[in-house]
Amino acid sequence: MLISGRVQGVWFRGYTQEQAVELDVNGWVRNLRDGRVEAVFEGDENAVQQMVNWCHVGPPSARVTKVEVTWEAPAGESKGFRIAH
C-alpha cells in the first residue's frame, strides 16, 4: 500500500504497527522520501482488509488523501509487524 496526504510526522507508522499487532497481521510500514507511507500486510484476509480500511483514515492527526492498494500473493513476511527505515 501507498498512503498519501499528511501521513508523516503524525505517528502514522506507530499507530499502524499497533493496529497490525492487535489484528495479528505481519509485515512492515515505512516513510518514503516523497512524503507518502508504504506498508505491506500479510495474514488472515479479513484482518488484512481491516488494515486496508484503517489506512484510509489513519490516526487522528493524519489527513489521508489517497490510498493505492496492490494485492499480491503472500511473500512470507516474518512473524510480527515492524517499522522499517
mmCIF file as gemmi writes it, N, C-alpha and C atoms, coordinates in Angstrom:
data_model
loop_
_atom_site.group_PDB
_atom_site.id
_atom_site.type_symbol
_atom_site.label_atom_id
_atom_site.label_alt_id
_atom_site.label_comp_id
_atom_site.label_asym_id
_atom_site.label_entity_id
_atom_site.label_seq_id
_atom_site.pdbx_PDB_ins_code
_atom_site.Cartn_x
_atom_site.Cartn_y
_atom_site.Cartn_z
_atom_site.occupancy
_atom_site.B_iso_or_equiv
_atom_site.pdbx_formal_charge
_atom_site.auth_seq_id
_atom_site.auth_asym_id
_atom_site.pdbx_PDB_model_num
ATOM 1 N N . MET Axp A 1 ? 0.825 -1.173 0 1 0 ? 1 A 1
ATOM 2 C CA . MET Axp A 1 ? 0 0 0 1 0 ? 1 A 1
ATOM 3 C C . MET Axp A 1 ? 0.865 1.23 0 1 0 ? 1 A 1
ATOM 4 N N . LEU Axp A 2 ? 0.343 2.267 -0.651 1 0 ? 2 A 1
ATOM 5 C CA . LEU Axp A 2 ? 0.953 3.584 -0.607 1 0 ? 2 A 1
ATOM 6 C C . LEU Axp A 2 ? -0.106 4.549 -0.116 1 0 ? 2 A 1
ATOM 7 N N . ILE Axp A 3 ? 0.202 5.277 0.947 1 0 ? 3 A 1
ATOM 8 C CA . ILE Axp A 3 ? -0.748 6.187 1.558 1 0 ? 3 A 1
ATOM 9 C C . ILE Axp A 3 ? -0.216 7.604 1.418 1 0 ? 3 A 1
ATOM 10 N N . SER Axp A 4 ? -1.061 8.49 0.871 1 0 ? 4 A 1
ATOM 11 C CA . SER Axp A 4 ? -0.674 9.883 0.647 1 0 ? 4 A 1
ATOM 12 C C . SER Axp A 4 ? -1.496 10.816 1.509 1 0 ? 4 A 1
ATOM 13 N N . GLY Axp A 5 ? -0.976 12.033 1.682 1 0 ? 5 A 1
ATOM 14 C CA . GLY Axp A 5 ? -1.642 13.065 2.474 1 0 ? 5 A 1
ATOM 15 C C . GLY Axp A 5 ? -0.71 13.528 3.574 1 0 ? 5 A 1
ATOM 16 N N . ARG Axp A 6 ? -1.288 13.996 4.668 1 0 ? 6 A 1
ATOM 17 C CA . ARG Axp A 6 ? -0.459 14.354 5.829 1 0 ? 6 A 1
ATOM 18 C C . ARG Axp A 6 ? -0.314 13.087 6.655 1 0 ? 6 A 1
ATOM 19 N N . VAL Axp A 7 ? 0.687 12.293 6.288 1 0 ? 7 A 1
ATOM 20 C CA . VAL Axp A 7 ? 0.851 10.975 6.899 1 0 ? 7 A 1
ATOM 21 C C . VAL Axp A 7 ? 2.236 10.768 7.513 1 0 ? 7 A 1
ATOM 22 N N . GLN Axp A 8 ? 3.086 11.778 7.418 1 0 ? 8 A 1
ATOM 23 C CA . GLN Axp A 8 ? 4.377 11.707 8.085 1 0 ? 8 A 1
ATOM 24 C C . GLN Axp A 8 ? 4.41 12.755 9.182 1 0 ? 8 A 1
ATOM 25 N N . GLY Axp A 9 ? 5.066 12.42 10.288 1 0 ? 9 A 1
ATOM 26 C CA . GLY Axp A 9 ? 5.141 13.335 11.417 1 0 ? 9 A 1
ATOM 27 C C . GLY Axp A 9 ? 3.873 13.346 12.255 1 0 ? 9 A 1
ATOM 28 N N . VAL Axp A 10 ? 2.999 12.349 12.053 1 0 ? 10 A 1
ATOM 29 C CA . VAL Axp A 10 ? 1.735 12.268 12.797 1 0 ? 10 A 1
ATOM 30 C C . VAL Axp A 10 ? 1.576 10.9 13.449 1 0 ? 10 A 1
ATOM 31 N N . TRP Axp A 11 ? 2.678 10.183 13.644 1 0 ? 11 A 1
ATOM 32 C CA . TRP Axp A 11 ? 2.691 8.861 14.275 1 0 ? 11 A 1
ATOM 33 C C . TRP Axp A 11 ? 1.942 7.804 13.461 1 0 ? 11 A 1
ATOM 34 N N . PHE Axp A 12 ? 1.861 8.004 12.14 1 0 ? 12 A 1
ATOM 35 C CA . PHE Axp A 12 ? 1.146 7.042 11.297 1 0 ? 12 A 1
ATOM 36 C C . PHE Axp A 12 ? 1.759 5.655 11.413 1 0 ? 12 A 1
ATOM 37 N N . ARG Axp A 13 ? 3.084 5.567 11.361 1 0 ? 13 A 1
ATOM 38 C CA . ARG Axp A 13 ? 3.746 4.257 11.424 1 0 ? 13 A 1
ATOM 39 C C . ARG Axp A 13 ? 3.496 3.565 12.762 1 0 ? 13 A 1
ATOM 40 N N . GLY Axp A 14 ? 3.6 4.303 13.851 1 0 ? 14 A 1
ATOM 41 C CA . GLY Axp A 14 ? 3.391 3.713 15.172 1 0 ? 14 A 1
ATOM 42 C C . GLY Axp A 14 ? 1.963 3.212 15.361 1 0 ? 14 A 1
ATOM 43 N N . TYR Axp A 15 ? 1.001 4.016 14.937 1 0 ? 15 A 1
ATOM 44 C CA . TYR Axp A 15 ? -0.395 3.59 15.035 1 0 ? 15 A 1
ATOM 45 C C . TYR Axp A 15 ? -0.663 2.395 14.125 1 0 ? 15 A 1
ATOM 46 N N . THR Axp A 16 ? -0.046 2.384 12.945 1 0 ? 16 A 1
ATOM 47 C CA . THR Axp A 16 ? -0.221 1.257 12.033 1 0 ? 16 A 1
ATOM 48 C C . THR Axp A 16 ? 0.313 -0.015 12.677 1 0 ? 16 A 1
ATOM 49 N N . GLN Axp A 17 ? 1.476 0.077 13.309 1 0 ? 17 A 1
ATOM 50 C CA . GLN Axp A 17 ? 2.048 -1.08 13.988 1 0 ? 17 A 1
ATOM 51 C C . GLN Axp A 17 ? 1.121 -1.562 15.099 1 0 ? 17 A 1
ATOM 52 N N . GLU Axp A 18 ? 0.572 -0.659 15.886 1 0 ? 18 A 1
ATOM 53 C CA . GLU Axp A 18 ? -0.343 -1.046 16.965 1 0 ? 18 A 1
ATOM 54 C C . GLU Axp A 18 ? -1.563 -1.786 16.408 1 0 ? 18 A 1
ATOM 55 N N . GLN Axp A 19 ? -2.144 -1.264 15.336 1 0 ? 19 A 1
ATOM 56 C CA . GLN Axp A 19 ? -3.316 -1.891 14.721 1 0 ? 19 A 1
ATOM 57 C C . GLN Axp A 19 ? -2.968 -3.28 14.199 1 0 ? 19 A 1
ATOM 58 N N . ALA Axp A 20 ? -1.815 -3.392 13.531 1 0 ? 20 A 1
ATOM 59 C CA . ALA Axp A 20 ? -1.399 -4.673 12.952 1 0 ? 20 A 1
ATOM 60 C C . ALA Axp A 20 ? -1.162 -5.721 14.04 1 0 ? 20 A 1
ATOM 61 N N . VAL Axp A 21 ? -0.518 -5.327 15.116 1 0 ? 21 A 1
ATOM 62 C CA . VAL Axp A 21 ? -0.264 -6.255 16.22 1 0 ? 21 A 1
ATOM 63 C C . VAL Axp A 21 ? -1.595 -6.707 16.817 1 0 ? 21 A 1
ATOM 64 N N . GLU Axp A 22 ? -2.507 -5.78 17.009 1 0 ? 22 A 1
ATOM 65 C CA . GLU Axp A 22 ? -3.818 -6.109 17.572 1 0 ? 22 A 1
ATOM 66 C C . GLU Axp A 22 ? -4.566 -7.117 16.69 1 0 ? 22 A 1
ATOM 67 N N . LEU Axp A 23 ? -4.402 -6.994 15.368 1 0 ? 23 A 1
ATOM 68 C CA . LEU Axp A 23 ? -5.106 -7.878 14.431 1 0 ? 23 A 1
ATOM 69 C C . LEU Axp A 23 ? -4.278 -9.101 14.033 1 0 ? 23 A 1
ATOM 70 N N . ASP Axp A 24 ? -3.068 -9.231 14.599 1 0 ? 24 A 1
ATOM 71 C CA . ASP Axp A 24 ? -2.165 -10.344 14.288 1 0 ? 24 A 1
ATOM 72 C C . ASP Axp A 24 ? -1.804 -10.38 12.806 1 0 ? 24 A 1
ATOM 73 N N . VAL Axp A 25 ? -1.483 -9.211 12.271 1 0 ? 25 A 1
ATOM 74 C CA . VAL Axp A 25 ? -1.073 -9.068 10.872 1 0 ? 25 A 1
ATOM 75 C C . VAL Axp A 25 ? 0.444 -8.895 10.838 1 0 ? 25 A 1
ATOM 76 N N . ASN Axp A 26 ? 1.096 -9.593 9.928 1 0 ? 26 A 1
ATOM 77 C CA . ASN Axp A 26 ? 2.542 -9.481 9.743 1 0 ? 26 A 1
ATOM 78 C C . ASN Axp A 26 ? 2.85 -8.432 8.679 1 0 ? 26 A 1
ATOM 79 N N . GLY Axp A 27 ? 4.1 -7.947 8.678 1 0 ? 27 A 1
ATOM 80 C CA . GLY Axp A 27 ? 4.532 -7.026 7.632 1 0 ? 27 A 1
ATOM 81 C C . GLY Axp A 27 ? 5.348 -5.888 8.17 1 0 ? 27 A 1
ATOM 82 N N . TRP Axp A 28 ? 5.262 -4.76 7.474 1 0 ? 28 A 1
ATOM 83 C CA . TRP Axp A 28 ? 6.066 -3.59 7.843 1 0 ? 28 A 1
ATOM 84 C C . TRP Axp A 28 ? 5.431 -2.319 7.304 1 0 ? 28 A 1
ATOM 85 N N . VAL Axp A 29 ? 5.901 -1.175 7.823 1 0 ? 29 A 1
ATOM 86 C CA . VAL Axp A 29 ? 5.471 0.144 7.381 1 0 ? 29 A 1
ATOM 87 C C . VAL Axp A 29 ? 6.683 1.06 7.402 1 0 ? 29 A 1
ATOM 88 N N . ARG Axp A 30 ? 6.758 1.982 6.43 1 0 ? 30 A 1
ATOM 89 C CA . ARG Axp A 30 ? 7.891 2.915 6.402 1 0 ? 30 A 1
ATOM 90 C C . ARG Axp A 30 ? 7.49 4.223 5.723 1 0 ? 30 A 1
ATOM 91 N N . ASN Axp A 31 ? 8.229 5.286 6.061 1 0 ? 31 A 1
ATOM 92 C CA . ASN Axp A 31 ? 8.081 6.562 5.38 1 0 ? 31 A 1
ATOM 93 C C . ASN Axp A 31 ? 8.866 6.528 4.081 1 0 ? 31 A 1
ATOM 94 N N . LEU Axp A 32 ? 8.333 7.181 3.056 1 0 ? 32 A 1
ATOM 95 C CA . LEU Axp A 32 ? 9.051 7.343 1.801 1 0 ? 32 A 1
ATOM 96 C C . LEU Axp A 32 ? 9.536 8.786 1.689 1 0 ? 32 A 1
ATOM 97 N N . ARG Axp A 33 ? 10.577 9 0.921 1 0 ? 33 A 1
ATOM 98 C CA . ARG Axp A 33 ? 11.151 10.339 0.768 1 0 ? 33 A 1
ATOM 99 C C . ARG Axp A 33 ? 10.171 11.338 0.159 1 0 ? 33 A 1
ATOM 100 N N . ASP Axp A 34 ? 9.207 10.855 -0.61 1 0 ? 34 A 1
ATOM 101 C CA . ASP Axp A 34 ? 8.264 11.76 -1.272 1 0 ? 34 A 1
ATOM 102 C C . ASP Axp A 34 ? 7.086 12.165 -0.387 1 0 ? 34 A 1
ATOM 103 N N . GLY Axp A 35 ? 7.114 11.759 0.898 1 0 ? 35 A 1
ATOM 104 C CA . GLY Axp A 35 ? 6.078 12.161 1.831 1 0 ? 35 A 1
ATOM 105 C C . GLY Axp A 35 ? 4.977 11.137 2.046 1 0 ? 35 A 1
ATOM 106 N N . ARG Axp A 36 ? 4.981 10.07 1.26 1 0 ? 36 A 1
ATOM 107 C CA . ARG Axp A 36 ? 3.991 9.017 1.431 1 0 ? 36 A 1
ATOM 108 C C . ARG Axp A 36 ? 4.473 8 2.456 1 0 ? 36 A 1
ATOM 109 N N . VAL Axp A 37 ? 3.546 7.128 2.859 1 0 ? 37 A 1
ATOM 110 C CA . VAL Axp A 37 ? 3.866 5.995 3.717 1 0 ? 37 A 1
ATOM 111 C C . VAL Axp A 37 ? 3.584 4.736 2.913 1 0 ? 37 A 1
ATOM 112 N N . GLU Axp A 38 ? 4.497 3.765 3.004 1 0 ? 38 A 1
ATOM 113 C CA . GLU Axp A 38 ? 4.331 2.479 2.327 1 0 ? 38 A 1
ATOM 114 C C . GLU Axp A 38 ? 4.154 1.407 3.391 1 0 ? 38 A 1
ATOM 115 N N . ALA Axp A 39 ? 3.249 0.469 3.139 1 0 ? 39 A 1
ATOM 116 C CA . ALA Axp A 39 ? 3.009 -0.612 4.097 1 0 ? 39 A 1
ATOM 117 C C . ALA Axp A 39 ? 2.752 -1.917 3.36 1 0 ? 39 A 1
ATOM 118 N N . VAL Axp A 40 ? 3.175 -3.004 3.978 1 0 ? 40 A 1
ATOM 119 C CA . VAL Axp A 40 ? 2.911 -4.359 3.482 1 0 ? 40 A 1
ATOM 120 C C . VAL Axp A 40 ? 2.253 -5.122 4.612 1 0 ? 40 A 1
ATOM 121 N N . PHE Axp A 41 ? 1.116 -5.753 4.307 1 0 ? 41 A 1
ATOM 122 C CA . PHE Axp A 41 ? 0.375 -6.531 5.299 1 0 ? 41 A 1
ATOM 123 C C . PHE Axp A 41 ? 0.199 -7.954 4.803 1 0 ? 41 A 1
ATOM 124 N N . GLU Axp A 42 ? 0.39 -8.916 5.688 1 0 ? 42 A 1
ATOM 125 C CA . GLU Axp A 42 ? 0.132 -10.325 5.396 1 0 ? 42 A 1
ATOM 126 C C . GLU Axp A 42 ? -0.568 -10.952 6.591 1 0 ? 42 A 1
ATOM 127 N N . GLY Axp A 43 ? -1.486 -11.847 6.292 1 0 ? 43 A 1
ATOM 128 C CA . GLY Axp A 43 ? -2.187 -12.545 7.36 1 0 ? 43 A 1
ATOM 129 C C . GLY Axp A 43 ? -3.569 -12.955 6.91 1 0 ? 43 A 1
ATOM 130 N N . ASP Axp A 44 ? -4.433 -13.17 7.893 1 0 ? 44 A 1
ATOM 131 C CA . ASP Axp A 44 ? -5.815 -13.516 7.626 1 0 ? 44 A 1
ATOM 132 C C . ASP Axp A 44 ? -6.438 -12.454 6.714 1 0 ? 44 A 1
ATOM 133 N N . GLU Axp A 45 ? -7.172 -12.906 5.69 1 0 ? 45 A 1
ATOM 134 C CA . GLU Axp A 45 ? -7.722 -11.978 4.696 1 0 ? 45 A 1
ATOM 135 C C . GLU Axp A 45 ? -8.597 -10.899 5.336 1 0 ? 45 A 1
ATOM 136 N N . ASN Axp A 46 ? -9.421 -11.272 6.291 1 0 ? 46 A 1
ATOM 137 C CA . ASN Axp A 46 ? -10.285 -10.306 6.964 1 0 ? 46 A 1
ATOM 138 C C . ASN Axp A 46 ? -9.455 -9.288 7.746 1 0 ? 46 A 1
ATOM 139 N N . ALA Axp A 47 ? -8.428 -9.748 8.428 1 0 ? 47 A 1
ATOM 140 C CA . ALA Axp A 47 ? -7.566 -8.85 9.2 1 0 ? 47 A 1
ATOM 141 C C . ALA Axp A 47 ? -6.809 -7.892 8.283 1 0 ? 47 A 1
ATOM 142 N N . VAL Axp A 48 ? -6.323 -8.394 7.159 1 0 ? 48 A 1
ATOM 143 C CA . VAL Axp A 48 ? -5.626 -7.532 6.198 1 0 ? 48 A 1
ATOM 144 C C . VAL Axp A 48 ? -6.592 -6.483 5.647 1 0 ? 48 A 1
ATOM 145 N N . GLN Axp A 49 ? -7.822 -6.886 5.342 1 0 ? 49 A 1
ATOM 146 C CA . GLN Axp A 49 ? -8.808 -5.926 4.843 1 0 ? 49 A 1
ATOM 147 C C . GLN Axp A 49 ? -9.102 -4.86 5.896 1 0 ? 49 A 1
ATOM 148 N N . GLN Axp A 50 ? -9.13 -5.245 7.16 1 0 ? 50 A 1
ATOM 149 C CA . GLN Axp A 50 ? -9.328 -4.262 8.228 1 0 ? 50 A 1
ATOM 150 C C . GLN Axp A 50 ? -8.175 -3.262 8.267 1 0 ? 50 A 1
ATOM 151 N N . MET Axp A 51 ? -6.95 -3.734 8.027 1 0 ? 51 A 1
ATOM 152 C CA . MET Axp A 51 ? -5.803 -2.829 7.986 1 0 ? 51 A 1
ATOM 153 C C . MET Axp A 51 ? -5.918 -1.872 6.805 1 0 ? 51 A 1
ATOM 154 N N . VAL Axp A 52 ? -6.32 -2.393 5.657 1 0 ? 52 A 1
ATOM 155 C CA . VAL Axp A 52 ? -6.501 -1.535 4.481 1 0 ? 52 A 1
ATOM 156 C C . VAL Axp A 52 ? -7.544 -0.466 4.791 1 0 ? 52 A 1
ATOM 157 N N . ASN Axp A 53 ? -8.659 -0.865 5.375 1 0 ? 53 A 1
ATOM 158 C CA . ASN Axp A 53 ? -9.714 0.091 5.729 1 0 ? 53 A 1
ATOM 159 C C . ASN Axp A 53 ? -9.195 1.132 6.71 1 0 ? 53 A 1
ATOM 160 N N . TRP Axp A 54 ? -8.426 0.687 7.705 1 0 ? 54 A 1
ATOM 161 C CA . TRP Axp A 54 ? -7.885 1.611 8.703 1 0 ? 54 A 1
ATOM 162 C C . TRP Axp A 54 ? -6.97 2.642 8.042 1 0 ? 54 A 1
ATOM 163 N N . CYS Axp A 55 ? -6.161 2.214 7.079 1 0 ? 55 A 1
ATOM 164 C CA . CYS Axp A 55 ? -5.217 3.121 6.422 1 0 ? 55 A 1
ATOM 165 C C . CYS Axp A 55 ? -5.914 4.217 5.618 1 0 ? 55 A 1
ATOM 166 N N . HIS Axp A 56 ? -7.157 4.014 5.243 1 0 ? 56 A 1
ATOM 167 C CA . HIS Axp A 56 ? -7.904 5.064 4.544 1 0 ? 56 A 1
ATOM 168 C C . HIS Axp A 56 ? -8.227 6.235 5.48 1 0 ? 56 A 1
ATOM 169 N N . VAL Axp A 57 ? -8.154 5.996 6.783 1 0 ? 57 A 1
ATOM 170 C CA . VAL Axp A 57 ? -8.444 7.026 7.778 1 0 ? 57 A 1
ATOM 171 C C . VAL Axp A 57 ? -7.169 7.408 8.533 1 0 ? 57 A 1
ATOM 172 N N . GLY Axp A 58 ? -6.453 6.398 9.042 1 0 ? 58 A 1
ATOM 173 C CA . GLY Axp A 58 ? -5.226 6.628 9.794 1 0 ? 58 A 1
ATOM 174 C C . GLY Axp A 58 ? -5.49 7.15 11.186 1 0 ? 58 A 1
ATOM 175 N N . PRO Axp A 59 ? -4.427 7.585 11.868 1 0 ? 59 A 1
ATOM 176 C CA . PRO Axp A 59 ? -4.564 8.099 13.225 1 0 ? 59 A 1
ATOM 177 C C . PRO Axp A 59 ? -5.255 9.464 13.219 1 0 ? 59 A 1
ATOM 178 N N . PRO Axp A 60 ? -5.671 9.932 14.409 1 0 ? 60 A 1
ATOM 179 C CA . PRO Axp A 60 ? -6.441 11.186 14.492 1 0 ? 60 A 1
ATOM 180 C C . PRO Axp A 60 ? -5.792 12.402 13.83 1 0 ? 60 A 1
ATOM 181 N N . SER Axp A 61 ? -4.477 12.537 13.912 1 0 ? 61 A 1
ATOM 182 C CA . SER Axp A 61 ? -3.824 13.736 13.373 1 0 ? 61 A 1
ATOM 183 C C . SER Axp A 61 ? -3.463 13.622 11.889 1 0 ? 61 A 1
ATOM 184 N N . ALA Axp A 62 ? -3.689 12.469 11.289 1 0 ? 62 A 1
ATOM 185 C CA . ALA Axp A 62 ? -3.383 12.284 9.864 1 0 ? 62 A 1
ATOM 186 C C . ALA Axp A 62 ? -4.529 12.806 9.006 1 0 ? 62 A 1
ATOM 187 N N . ARG Axp A 63 ? -4.205 13.141 7.762 1 0 ? 63 A 1
ATOM 188 C CA . ARG Axp A 63 ? -5.202 13.518 6.763 1 0 ? 63 A 1
ATOM 189 C C . ARG Axp A 63 ? -4.89 12.727 5.497 1 0 ? 63 A 1
ATOM 190 N N . VAL Axp A 64 ? -5.5 11.57 5.364 1 0 ? 64 A 1
ATOM 191 C CA . VAL Axp A 64 ? -5.244 10.695 4.217 1 0 ? 64 A 1
ATOM 192 C C . VAL Axp A 64 ? -6.015 11.236 3.013 1 0 ? 64 A 1
ATOM 193 N N . THR Axp A 65 ? -5.298 11.443 1.91 1 0 ? 65 A 1
ATOM 194 C CA . THR Axp A 65 ? -5.945 11.946 0.692 1 0 ? 65 A 1
ATOM 195 C C . THR Axp A 65 ? -6.019 10.895 -0.408 1 0 ? 65 A 1
ATOM 196 N N . LYS Axp A 66 ? -5.148 9.879 -0.332 1 0 ? 66 A 1
ATOM 197 C CA . LYS Axp A 66 ? -5.14 8.853 -1.38 1 0 ? 66 A 1
ATOM 198 C C . LYS Axp A 66 ? -4.516 7.576 -0.836 1 0 ? 66 A 1
ATOM 199 N N . VAL Axp A 67 ? -5.1 6.445 -1.204 1 0 ? 67 A 1
ATOM 200 C CA . VAL Axp A 67 ? -4.559 5.144 -0.827 1 0 ? 67 A 1
ATOM 201 C C . VAL Axp A 67 ? -4.497 4.294 -2.096 1 0 ? 67 A 1
ATOM 202 N N . GLU Axp A 68 ? -3.316 3.771 -2.383 1 0 ? 68 A 1
ATOM 203 C CA . GLU Axp A 68 ? -3.13 2.872 -3.516 1 0 ? 68 A 1
ATOM 204 C C . GLU Axp A 68 ? -2.865 1.479 -2.962 1 0 ? 68 A 1
ATOM 205 N N . VAL Axp A 69 ? -3.7 0.521 -3.346 1 0 ? 69 A 1
ATOM 206 C CA . VAL Axp A 69 ? -3.574 -0.848 -2.848 1 0 ? 69 A 1
ATOM 207 C C . VAL Axp A 69 ? -3.221 -1.763 -4.003 1 0 ? 69 A 1
ATOM 208 N N . THR Axp A 70 ? -2.195 -2.561 -3.814 1 0 ? 70 A 1
ATOM 209 C CA . THR Axp A 70 ? -1.812 -3.584 -4.774 1 0 ? 70 A 1
ATOM 210 C C . THR Axp A 70 ? -1.88 -4.921 -4.053 1 0 ? 70 A 1
ATOM 211 N N . TRP Axp A 71 ? -2.76 -5.803 -4.519 1 0 ? 71 A 1
ATOM 212 C CA . TRP Axp A 71 ? -2.897 -7.127 -3.905 1 0 ? 71 A 1
ATOM 213 C C . TRP Axp A 71 ? -1.925 -8.076 -4.583 1 0 ? 71 A 1
ATOM 214 N N . GLU Axp A 72 ? -1.154 -8.79 -3.788 1 0 ? 72 A 1
ATOM 215 C CA . GLU Axp A 72 ? -0.166 -9.736 -4.295 1 0 ? 72 A 1
ATOM 216 C C . GLU Axp A 72 ? -0.244 -11.026 -3.487 1 0 ? 72 A 1
ATOM 217 N N . ALA Axp A 73 ? 0.337 -12.076 -4.031 1 0 ? 73 A 1
ATOM 218 C CA . ALA Axp A 73 ? 0.443 -13.326 -3.279 1 0 ? 73 A 1
ATOM 219 C C . ALA Axp A 73 ? 1.362 -13.089 -2.083 1 0 ? 73 A 1
ATOM 220 N N . PRO Axp A 74 ? 1.104 -13.738 -0.952 1 0 ? 74 A 1
ATOM 221 C CA . PRO Axp A 74 ? 1.961 -13.559 0.22 1 0 ? 74 A 1
ATOM 222 C C . PRO Axp A 74 ? 3.422 -13.887 -0.091 1 0 ? 74 A 1
ATOM 223 N N . ALA Axp A 75 ? 4.298 -13.06 0.433 1 0 ? 75 A 1
ATOM 224 C CA . ALA Axp A 75 ? 5.731 -13.251 0.219 1 0 ? 75 A 1
ATOM 225 C C . ALA Axp A 75 ? 6.386 -13.933 1.401 1 0 ? 75 A 1
ATOM 226 N N . GLY Axp A 76 ? 5.602 -14.262 2.423 1 0 ? 76 A 1
ATOM 227 C CA . GLY Axp A 76 ? 6.163 -14.935 3.596 1 0 ? 76 A 1
ATOM 228 C C . GLY Axp A 76 ? 6.863 -13.997 4.543 1 0 ? 76 A 1
ATOM 229 N N . GLU Axp A 77 ? 6.264 -12.83 4.784 1 0 ? 77 A 1
ATOM 230 C CA . GLU Axp A 77 ? 6.846 -11.883 5.749 1 0 ? 77 A 1
ATOM 231 C C . GLU Axp A 77 ? 7.082 -12.612 7.069 1 0 ? 77 A 1
ATOM 232 N N . SER Axp A 78 ? 8.154 -12.246 7.737 1 0 ? 78 A 1
ATOM 233 C CA . SER Axp A 78 ? 8.448 -12.877 9.016 1 0 ? 78 A 1
ATOM 234 C C . SER Axp A 78 ? 7.352 -12.543 10.026 1 0 ? 78 A 1
ATOM 235 N N . LYS Axp A 79 ? 7.26 -13.343 11.044 1 0 ? 79 A 1
ATOM 236 C CA . LYS Axp A 79 ? 6.234 -13.161 12.072 1 0 ? 79 A 1
ATOM 237 C C . LYS Axp A 79 ? 6.406 -11.799 12.739 1 0 ? 79 A 1
ATOM 238 N N . GLY Axp A 80 ? 5.315 -11.104 12.91 1 0 ? 80 A 1
ATOM 239 C CA . GLY Axp A 80 ? 5.342 -9.809 13.575 1 0 ? 80 A 1
ATOM 240 C C . GLY Axp A 80 ? 5.19 -8.657 12.598 1 0 ? 80 A 1
ATOM 241 N N . PHE Axp A 81 ? 5.138 -7.471 13.143 1 0 ? 81 A 1
ATOM 242 C CA . PHE Axp A 81 ? 4.986 -6.262 12.328 1 0 ? 81 A 1
ATOM 243 C C . PHE Axp A 81 ? 6.006 -5.252 12.802 1 0 ? 81 A 1
ATOM 244 N N . ARG Axp A 82 ? 6.746 -4.684 11.859 1 0 ? 82 A 1
ATOM 245 C CA . ARG Axp A 82 ? 7.84 -3.782 12.242 1 0 ? 82 A 1
ATOM 246 C C . ARG Axp A 82 ? 7.747 -2.442 11.512 1 0 ? 82 A 1
ATOM 247 N N . ILE Axp A 83 ? 8.37 -1.458 12.091 1 0 ? 83 A 1
ATOM 248 C CA . ILE Axp A 83 ? 8.552 -0.171 11.443 1 0 ? 83 A 1
ATOM 249 C C . ILE Axp A 83 ? 9.89 -0.23 10.751 1 0 ? 83 A 1
ATOM 250 N N . ALA Axp A 84 ? 9.868 -0.141 9.425 1 0 ? 84 A 1
ATOM 251 C CA . ALA Axp A 84 ? 11.1 -0.225 8.626 1 0 ? 84 A 1
ATOM 252 C C . ALA Axp A 84 ? 11.672 1.185 8.418 1 0 ? 84 A 1
ATOM 253 N N . HIS Axp A 85 ? 12.95 1.235 8.127 1 0 ? 85 A 1
ATOM 254 C CA . HIS Axp A 85 ? 13.617 2.518 7.886 1 0 ? 85 A 1
ATOM 255 C C . HIS Axp A 85 ? 14.263 2.536 6.535 1 0 ? 85 A 1
